[in-house]
Amino acid sequence: MFPVPWFVVALYLAAYAVAGMVIGVVTGWLVSRLARTSRKRLLKDASLGSSGFLAGFIGCIFMGWARNTITYRFGGQHTEVSSTMNTYQHPERMALAIAILLPLFHGLYRRRKLDSASLM
């Protein structure tokens, strides 16, 4: 494995943060439309999506996982290659799920809070 320069890592993390913001805003906007609440909190949904994406991505990278070994052959069955991973192999999937769920739960919590306030 080759070392990755720090600016490339920073660039990718910034791109992931922006992707999480977009996911958070879209999720928050859809929840506010479906729950018929105000759309004033889209900035908070953007920050929830961004922080959820980064936390899910970085958390999966450092989280231990069951060892997974795959073996495949190259070049007419003459070369066999094995690869072993000790971490979750697809952290983007988990990060995407967290970036969607945090603004979703926040929007549903706002709706529930609004409903309980209107009953009193």
C-alpha positions in Angstrom: 0.0 0.0 0.0 1.3 3.4 -0.9 1.1 6.5 1.4 -1.5 9.1 0.4 -0.6 12.8 0.7 -2.4 14.8 3.3 -3.9 17.2 0.9 -5.6 14.4 -1.1 -7.1 13.1 2.2 -8.3 16.6 3.1 -9.7 17.1 -0.4 -11.7 13.8 -0.2 -12.9 14.6 3.3 -14.1 18.0 2.1 -15.9 16.4 -0.8 -17.5 13.9 1.5 -18.6 16.8 3.9 -20.2 18.6 0.9 -21.9 15.4 -0.2 -23.2 14.9 3.3 -24.5 18.5 3.4 -26.4 18.0 0.1 -27.9 14.7 1.4 -28.9 16.4 4.7 -30.6 19.4 2.9 -32.5 17.1 0.5 -33.6 14.8 3.3 -34.6 17.7 5.6 -36.5 19.4 2.8 -38.4 16.2 1.9 -39.2 15.5 5.6 -40.4 19.1 6.0 -42.6 18.8 2.9 -44.1 15.5 4.0 -44.5 16.5 7.7 -45.8 20.0 6.7 -43.4 21.8 9.0 -41.3 25.0 8.3 -38.2 24.8 6.2 -36.2 27.2 8.4 -34.0 24.5 9.8 -32.3 23.4 6.5 -29.0 24.7 7.6 -29.2 22.5 10.7 -30.1 19.6 8.5 -27.1 20.3 6.3 -24.8 20.2 9.3 -26.4 17.0 10.6 -26.0 15.4 7.2 -22.4 16.5 6.9 -21.4 15.5 10.4 -23.3 12.2 10.0 -21.5 11.4 6.8 -18.1 12.2 8.2 -18.7 10.4 11.5 -20.1 7.3 9.7 -17.2 7.2 7.3 -14.4 7.8 9.8 -16.1 5.6 12.4 -16.3 2.7 9.9 -12.6 3.1 9.0 -11.5 2.8 12.6 -14.1 0.3 13.7 -12.9 -3.3 14.1 -14.6 -5.9 11.9 -14.5 -9.6 11.4 -11.6 -10.6 9.2 -12.6 -11.1 5.6 -10.3 -12.8 3.1 -11.0 -13.1 -0.6 -8.9 -15.0 -3.1 -9.0 -14.7 -6.9 -6.9 -15.7 -9.9 -5.2 -13.7 -12.6 -3.7 -14.5 -16.0 -5.2 -17.9 -17.0 -5.3 -19.3 -13.5 -1.6 -19.0 -12.9 -1.4 -16.2 -10.3 -3.5 -16.4 -7.2 -4.1 -13.2 -5.1 -5.5 -13.0 -1.6 -6.7 -9.9 0.2 -7.6 -9.6 3.8 -9.5 -6.7 5.4 -9.8 -6.1 9.2 -12.2 -3.1 8.8 -15.6 -2.7 7.1 -14.9 -2.6 3.3 -17.6 -0.2 2.3 -17.7 2.8 4.7 -19.5 5.0 2.2 -22.6 2.9 2.5 -22.8 3.3 6.3 -21.9 7.0 6.0 -24.7 7.5 3.4 -27.2 5.8 5.7 -26.2 8.0 8.7 -26.3 11.1 6.6 -29.9 10.3 5.6 -31.1 9.1 9.0 -29.9 12.1 11.2 -31.9 14.8 9.3 -34.8 12.4 9.0 -35.0 11.7 12.8 -34.5 15.5 13.4 -37.4 16.3 11.1 -39.7 13.7 12.7 -38.7 15.0 16.2 -39.6 18.5 15.2 -43.0 17.3 13.9 -43.7 15.4 17.1 -42.7 18.4 19.2 -45.0 20.6 17.1 -47.9 18.2 17.4 -47.5 17.9 21.2 -47.3 21.8 21.5 -50.5 22.2 19.5 -52.4 19.8 21.8 -51.8 21.8 24.9 
